[in-house]
Amino acid sequence: MSGESGRRWADVRAALAGVGVLLGVWVLSSEVLLSQKEAVPSPWELAAQMVSDLSYYGPHVRQTMSEAGWGYLWGNLFAFAVGVLFVVIPFLERLAFRLVVAVYSLPLIATAPILQVIFAGDRAKIAVAAQAVLFTTVIGVTIGLRAAHQTHLDLVHAAGGGRFQALVRVRLRSAIPGITSGLKIAAPAALLGAVIGEFLGGTRGLGVAMIASQQSFDVARTWGLAAVLTILSASVYALTGWLGRRLAPWEATSTDLGEILTPSTGGRLWRRAISSAGYLVGSIVATVLLWKLLLGGFHIDPFFAKGPGEVWAYLTDPANGTVRSEMWSDLVITLRNAGLGYAVGTVGALLLAIAVTSSRAVEQAVMPIAIAVRAVPLVAMTPLVALVVGRGVACVLIIAGMVTFFPSLVQIVDGIRGAPRPALETVQAFGGTHWSQLTRVRLPYALPSVFASARIAGPLAIIGATLAEWLVTGRGIGNRMVVSLSRSNYLDLWATVLVITVCAIATYGMASVAEGFVLRRYHEVA
């Protein structure tokens, strides 16, 4: 057996071993460890339930896939246009990038009720799905278009071509790997958005079916629906990845969300501060204007639609002191849970990244399972976690930790592997062990990756905590949104959405500042 064949066979055995361990833990959990055995069906019980429900899945799958498909189409078309404008007009990116971050930071469960008011029927679910894909595709398009080789761009300019010619002849071709990578990440996100929209009402769809199975305490069917959602998410993720490789066989690259760099200016610190403050003010003004234009453009009933002035007055009116106090208490609960979940997820990702980069066998055994877990939509994962650990704070911590774990793992693994070889060889030449290389070189060089992942994982932790509160715990900002919607208190709903969005954007901004500080220090050392 050749060396290459031997390595492939070893990888297959390691992957099968990982799957075997997962199945063993599953069986042990369902049969022995859990005090409430009904919370986790055994693999064969789940398989039997899914076989018997095959005809039941059909109408719901078709409905959800239709909503997700249309949302995926419209959201990506809009995102592609935005990404092109960002590259062609850099000033526009400086002004509007925070708007894109704001859309990313908006919890889907917060915008879904508002979109349900704006749009009728399935269009609301399509709009939620479109929102879910916007951020990742904008980033994929932007990074992809900027991946064009400068020499090729110079040739176009030397031949008399302008920005449009450079875009068509060079940038679009170079951008295919980045664009398809963004589309690959967006595909499962569209499914998640459609299902969240269905949680708010409808007659068909996987979200509607999950609500029905939970209310009837049909545990096996709930797990089966979650498995169907996972299979669909993994399938569309793999399909878009395969299409990307077919469209760009010359370059097997991936666009990682950790590569997103908030536009910044060079120069002295005071110049950067003034420039950033100016663009921040401009972004706020643009957001308020866009908010008012959207409300006016859709002609929404003022009973449902609340403008920025009304929301600001509601949050600052001295007569609403009790409301602010209650909202602050709810916000503290959510931020505390999100922070703890983020810490647990990041520490777990760091430990697993060390194991993965230290052993190829561990990597082949663990990474397929990690990818499969990532493919499970939050709305499917949360009820299952609640069945196992209950409806308390543990459920929120697990969900917030899990959504933090995967993006942190990918970034930290890349960071550890990106340590410069000369530094590793120097440690080895002085008698350093693998542990010395890890602690003295690899982990310090992985710090920028940790902060890069924080920009994505931080807002995700808040979104995960809010979702768990909405579906499970009955506490925190997530529950406040549900209560406000049920009471038709739309002013409180809009105010709550604004507050949690500002917190998510602030989390993104603080992580960006910390990342920039670390990167500058590393560049100074280099």
C-alpha positions in Angstrom: 0.0 0.0 0.0 1.4 3.4 -1.0 2.0 6.1 1.5 -0.8 8.2 0.1 -3.3 5.3 0.2 -2.2 4.5 3.7 -2.9 8.0 4.9 -6.3 8.0 3.2 -7.2 4.7 4.8 -6.0 6.0 8.2 -8.2 9.1 7.8 -11.2 6.9 7.0 -10.6 4.7 10.0 -10.2 7.8 12.2 -13.5 9.3 10.9 -15.3 6.0 11.4 -13.9 5.8 14.9 -15.2 9.3 15.7 -18.7 8.4 14.4 -18.6 5.2 16.4 -17.7 7.1 19.6 -20.6 9.5 18.9 -23.1 6.7 18.4 -21.8 5.1 21.6 -22.3 8.2 23.6 -25.8 8.6 22.0 -26.8 5.1 23.0 -25.4 5.5 26.5 -27.2 8.8 27.0 -30.5 7.4 25.8 -30.3 4.1 27.8 -28.3 4.8 30.9 -27.2 8.2 31.9 -30.2 10.4 31.5 -32.7 10.3 34.4 -35.5 11.1 31.9 -34.9 8.5 29.2 -37.7 9.8 27.0 -35.7 13.0 26.3 -33.2 11.2 24.0 -34.5 8.5 21.7 -32.0 5.8 20.7 -30.6 5.8 17.1 -32.8 2.9 16.1 -35.9 4.5 17.6 -35.2 7.7 15.8 -34.6 5.8 12.5 -37.9 4.0 12.9 -39.7 7.3 13.6 -38.2 9.0 10.5 -39.1 6.1 8.3 -42.7 6.1 9.5 -42.8 9.9 9.0 -41.5 10.0 5.4 -44.9 11.0 4.0 -45.4 13.5 6.8 -42.1 15.3 6.0 -42.9 16.0 2.3 -45.3 19.0 2.4 -43.3 20.6 5.2 -40.0 20.2 3.5 -41.4 21.6 0.2 -42.8 24.6 2.0 -39.6 25.4 3.9 -37.4 24.8 0.9 -39.5 27.1 -1.2 -39.3 30.0 1.3 -35.6 29.4 1.9 -34.9 29.2 -1.9 -36.6 32.5 -2.7 -35.0 34.2 0.3 -31.6 32.8 -0.7 -32.1 34.2 -4.2 -33.3 37.7 -3.4 -30.9 38.1 -0.4 -27.9 37.1 -2.4 -28.8 39.3 -5.4 -29.0 42.3 -3.1 -25.8 41.2 -1.3 -24.0 40.8 -4.6 -24.9 44.4 -5.6 -23.8 45.8 -2.2 -20.5 43.9 -2.4 -19.8 45.2 -5.9 -20.6 48.8 -4.8 -18.3 48.4 -1.8 -15.3 47.5 -4.0 -16.0 50.0 -6.8 -16.8 52.9 -4.4 -14.6 52.4 -1.3 -16.0 55.5 0.3 -19.5 53.9 0.3 -18.1 50.9 2.2 -16.7 53.1 4.9 -20.1 54.7 5.3 -22.4 51.7 4.9 -20.3 48.8 6.3 -21.8 49.3 9.8 -25.3 49.0 8.3 -24.3 45.6 7.0 -23.0 44.7 10.5 -26.2 46.0 12.0 -28.2 43.7 9.7 -26.0 40.8 10.7 -26.3 41.7 14.4 -30.1 41.9 14.3 -31.4 38.7 15.9 -33.7 36.9 13.4 -36.2 36.3 16.2 -36.3 40.1 16.7 -36.9 41.0 13.1 -39.2 38.1 12.2 -42.2 39.6 14.1 -41.6 43.0 12.5 -41.3 41.5 9.0 -44.5 39.5 9.8 -46.2 42.8 10.3 -44.8 44.4 7.1 -45.3 41.5 4.7 -48.2 39.1 4.4 -48.1 35.3 4.2 -45.0 33.6 3.0 -43.3 36.9 1.9 -42.5 37.5 5.6 -40.6 34.2 5.9 -38.8 34.9 2.6 -37.7 38.3 3.9 -36.4 36.7 7.1 -34.4 34.1 5.0 -33.1 36.9 2.8 -31.9 38.8 5.9 -30.1 35.7 7.1 -27.9 35.4 4.0 -27.0 39.1 3.5 -23.9 39.4 5.7 -22.0 36.3 4.7 -22.6 36.9 1.0 -21.6 40.6 1.1 -18.4 39.6 2.8 -17.7 36.7 0.4 -18.3 39.0 -2.6 -16.2 41.8 -1.2 -13.2 39.6 -0.3 -13.5 37.7 -3.5 -13.5 40.8 -5.7 -10.5 42.1 -3.8 -8.6 38.9 -4.3 -7.7 39.9 -7.9 -4.0 40.0 -8.6 -2.8 43.6 -8.8 -0.7 42.8 -11.9 -3.8 41.8 -13.8 -5.6 45.0 -12.7 -2.6 47.1 -13.8 -2.6 45.5 -17.2 -6.3 46.5 -17.7 -5.6 50.1 -16.6 -2.5 50.2 -18.9 -4.7 49.2 -21.8 -7.1 52.1 -21.1 -9.7 50.1 -19.1 -11.5 51.7 -16.2 -13.0 50.3 -13.1 -15.9 48.6 -14.9 -13.5 46.8 -17.3 -11.3 45.7 -14.4 -14.4 44.5 -12.6 -15.8 42.5 -15.6 -12.5 41.2 -17.0 -10.5 40.5 -13.8 -12.2 40.8 -10.5 -15.3 38.7 -11.2 -13.3 35.8 -12.4 -11.0 36.0 -9.4 -13.9 36.4 -7.1 -15.6 33.1 -7.9 -14.0 31.1 -5.0 -14.8 33.8 -2.5 -18.4 34.3 -3.8 -19.1 30.6 -3.8 -17.7 30.2 -0.3 -20.0 33.0 0.9 -22.9 31.3 -0.8 -22.0 28.0 0.8 -22.3 29.6 4.3 -25.5 31.4 3.3 -27.4 28.3 2.2 -28.0 26.8 5.7 -28.6 30.4 7.0 -31.5 30.7 4.6 -33.1 27.6 5.9 -32.7 28.9 9.5 -34.4 32.1 8.5 -37.3 30.4 6.9 -37.9 28.1 9.9 -37.7 31.0 12.3 -40.3 32.8 10.2 -42.5 29.7 10.3 -42.3 29.7 14.1 -44.4 32.8 14.1 -47.3 31.3 12.2 -48.4 29.3 9.2 -50.0 26.0 8.3 -47.0 24.2 6.7 -43.3 24.1 7.0 -40.7 22.4 9.2 -40.9 25.2 11.8 -44.7 24.7 12.1 -44.2 20.9 12.4 -41.6 21.4 15.1 -43.9 23.6 17.1 -46.7 21.0 16.8 -44.5 18.1 17.9 -43.2 20.0 20.9 -46.6 21.0 22.0 -47.8 17.4 21.8 -44.7 16.2 23.6 -43.8 13.9 20.7 -40.1 13.6 21.5 -39.2 11.2 18.7 -40.9 13.3 16.0 -39.1 16.4 17.3 -35.8 14.7 17.0 -36.7 13.4 13.6 -37.6 16.9 12.3 -34.4 18.2 13.7 -32.5 15.4 11.8 -34.3 16.4 8.6 -33.3 20.0 9.1 -29.7 19.0 9.7 -29.7 16.8 6.6 -31.1 19.6 4.5 -28.6 22.1 5.9 -25.6 19.8 5.4 -26.8 18.9 1.9 -27.2 22.5 0.6 -23.9 23.4 2.2 -22.2 20.5 0.4 -24.0 21.2 -2.9 -22.9 24.8 -3.0 -19.4 23.9 -2.1 -19.3 21.3 -4.9 -20.7 23.9 -7.4 -17.9 26.3 -6.2 -15.2 23.8 -6.9 -16.7 23.1 -10.4 -16.9 26.8 -11.2 -13.4 27.5 -10.0 -11.3 24.4 -10.3 -8.2 26.5 -10.7 -8.3 27.7 -7.2 -9.5 25.9 -4.1 -9.8 28.7 -1.6 -12.3 29.4 1.1 -13.7 32.6 2.5 -13.6 32.6 6.2 -15.7 35.1 8.1 -12.7 35.7 10.3 -11.0 37.4 7.4 -13.5 40.3 7.5 -11.7 43.5 8.2 -13.7 46.5 9.1 -12.5 49.3 6.8 -9.9 51.4 8.5 -7.6 54.3 7.6 -3.9 54.5 8.2 -2.0 57.4 9.6 -1.7 58.7 13.1 -3.9 57.7 15.9 -5.7 61.0 16.2 -6.5 61.0 12.5 -7.8 57.5 12.6 -10.0 58.5 15.6 -11.4 61.6 13.9 -12.1 59.6 10.7 -13.7 56.8 12.6 -15.9 59.2 14.6 -17.0 60.9 11.4 -17.9 57.7 9.6 -19.7 56.5 12.8 -21.9 59.6 12.8 -22.5 59.3 9.1 -23.5 55.6 9.6 -25.9 56.6 12.4 -27.5 59.3 10.2 -27.7 56.9 7.3 -29.4 54.2 9.5 -32.0 56.6 10.8 -32.8 57.9 7.3 -33.0 54.4 5.9 -35.3 53.4 8.8 -37.6 56.3 8.0 -37.5 55.7 4.3 -38.4 52.0 4.7 -41.3 52.7 7.0 -42.6 55.4 4.6 -42.0 53.3 1.5 -44.0 50.3 2.7 -46.8 52.5 4.1 -47.1 50.4 7.2 -49.8 51.1 9.7 -48.4 53.3 12.5 -49.9 51.0 15.0 -47.3 48.4 14.0 -44.5 50.5 12.6 -42.5 52.7 15.0 -40.0 55.3 13.8 -36.6 56.1 15.3 -38.1 59.2 17.0 -40.9 57.3 18.7 -38.5 54.5 19.9 -36.0 57.1 21.2 -38.7 58.9 23.1 -40.0 55.6 24.6 -36.5 54.7 25.8 -35.7 58.2 27.3 -39.0 59.4 28.6 -38.8 59.9 32.4 -42.2 58.5 32.8 -41.0 55.1 31.5 -38.5 54.6 34.2 -40.1 51.3 35.2 -40.0 50.1 31.6 -36.3 50.9 31.3 -35.6 49.2 34.6 -37.3 46.0 33.5 -35.6 46.1 30.1 -32.2 46.6 31.7 -32.8 43.6 34.0 -33.7 41.5 31.0 -30.7 42.7 29.1 -28.4 41.9 31.9 -29.7 38.3 32.0 -29.2 37.9 28.2 -25.7 39.5 28.2 -24.6 37.4 31.2 -25.7 34.2 29.5 -24.2 35.2 26.2 -20.9 36.1 27.8 -20.7 32.8 29.7 -21.7 30.9 26.6 -19.0 32.7 24.6 -16.3 32.0 27.2 -17.3 28.3 27.3 -17.4 28.0 23.5 -14.1 29.8 23.0 -12.2 27.8 25.6 -13.7 24.5 24.2 -12.7 25.6 20.7 -9.1 26.4 21.9 -8.7 23.1 23.6 -10.0 21.1 20.7 -8.0 23.2 18.2 -4.8 22.2 20.1 -5.8 18.6 19.9 -6.7 18.8 16.3 -3.5 20.5 15.2 -1.4 18.0 17.3 -2.9 14.8 15.9 -4.2 14.1 12.4 -6.1 11.1 13.7 -7.9 13.4 16.2 -8.7 15.9 13.4 -10.1 13.2 11.1 -12.2 11.8 14.0 -13.5 15.1 15.4 -13.9 17.6 12.6 -16.6 15.7 10.6 -18.6 15.6 13.8 -18.0 19.3 14.5 -19.2 20.1 11.0 -22.3 18.0 11.4 -23.1 19.7 14.7 -22.6 23.1 13.0 -25.1 22.1 10.3 -27.9 21.7 13.0 -30.1 24.9 12.8 -30.4 26.7 16.1 -34.2 26.4 16.0 -33.8 22.6 15.8 -31.0 22.4 18.3 -32.6 24.5 21.1 -35.7 22.3 21.8 -33.5 19.2 21.8 -31.1 20.7 24.3 -34.1 21.7 26.5 -35.4 18.1 26.4 -32.0 16.9 27.8 -30.9 19.6 30.3 -34.2 21.3 31.1 -35.5 24.9 30.5 -33.1 26.6 32.8 -29.9 28.7 32.3 -27.9 25.6 31.3 -29.9 25.4 28.1 -29.0 29.0 27.2 -25.3 28.5 28.0 -25.1 25.4 25.9 -26.8 27.1 22.9 -24.7 30.3 23.2 -21.6 28.1 23.6 -22.3 25.9 20.6 -22.9 28.8 18.2 -19.6 30.3 19.4 -17.7 27.1 19.3 -17.5 26.4 15.5 -16.4 29.8 14.1 -13.8 30.0 16.9 -12.6 26.5 16.2 -12.0 27.1 12.5 -10.2 30.4 13.2 -8.0 29.1 16.0 -7.0 26.0 14.0 -6.0 28.3 11.1 -4.1 30.5 13.5 -2.2 27.7 15.1 -1.3 26.2 11.7 -0.3 29.6 10.4 2.7 30.0 12.8 5.9 30.8 10.8 8.0 27.7 10.1 11.3 29.5 10.8 10.2 30.3 14.4 9.1 26.7 14.9 12.4 25.4 13.6 14.3 27.8 15.8 12.6 26.4 18.9 13.3 22.9 17.7 16.9 23.7 17.1 17.4 24.8 20.7 15.9 21.5 21.9 12.4 22.6 22.3 9.6 20.0 22.4 6.3 20.0 20.6 4.8 21.6 23.7 7.4 24.3 23.6 6.6 25.1 20.0 2.9 25.2 21.0 3.2 27.5 24.0 6.0 29.8 22.7 5.1 30.1 19.0 1.8 28.6 17.9 -0.5 29.9 20.6 0.9 33.5 20.5 0.5 33.6 16.8 -3.0 32.3 17.1 -4.1 35.2 19.3 -5.1 37.4 16.3 -7.3 34.5 15.1 -9.0 34.4 18.5 -9.9 38.1 18.3 -10.9 37.7 14.6 -13.3 34.9 15.6 -14.7 37.1 18.4 -16.1 39.6 15.9 -18.3 36.8 14.5 -18.8 34.7 17.6 -19.7 37.6 19.9 -22.9 38.7 18.2 -23.7 35.0 17.5 -23.5 34.3 21.3 -26.1 37.1 21.9 -28.3 35.7 19.1 -28.0 32.2 20.5 -28.9 33.3 24.0 -31.8 35.4 22.8 -33.2 32.5 20.8 -33.0 30.1 23.7 -34.8 32.6 25.9 -37.5 33.0 23.2 -38.1 29.3 22.8 -37.3 27.8 26.2 -36.5 29.8 29.4 -39.1 32.5 29.6 -36.5 35.0 30.8 -34.3 37.7 29.3 -34.6 39.9 26.2 -35.7 37.0 24.0 -38.7 36.4 26.2 -39.5 40.1 26.4 -39.9 40.1 22.6 -42.4 37.3 22.8 -44.4 39.0 25.5 -44.4 42.3 23.7 -45.6 40.7 20.5 -48.3 38.7 22.3 -49.6 41.9 23.9 -49.3 43.9 20.7 -47.0 46.3 22.4 -45.1 47.1 19.2 -43.3 50.1 20.6 -41.7 48.0 23.3 -40.9 45.4 20.7 -39.1 47.9 18.4 -37.2 49.4 21.4 -36.1 45.9 22.5 -34.9 45.1 19.0 -32.9 48.4 18.9 -31.3 47.7 22.3 -30.2 44.2 21.6 -28.9 45.2 18.1 -26.9 48.0 19.6 -25.4 45.5 22.1 -24.5 43.1 19.3 -22.9 45.8 17.2 -21.0 47.0 20.3 -19.7 43.5 20.8 -18.5 43.4 17.2 -16.9 46.8 17.5 -15.0 45.9 20.8 -13.7 42.7 19.3 -12.6 44.7 16.2 -10.7 47.2 18.4 -9.1 44.4 20.4 -8.1 42.6 17.2 -6.7 45.8 15.7 -4.6 46.4 18.8 -3.2 42.8 18.7 -2.5 42.9 15.0 -0.6 46.3 15.3 1.5 44.8 18.2 2.3 41.8 16.1 3.3 43.9 13.1 5.5 46.1 15.4 7.2 43.0 16.7 7.6 41.6 13.2 
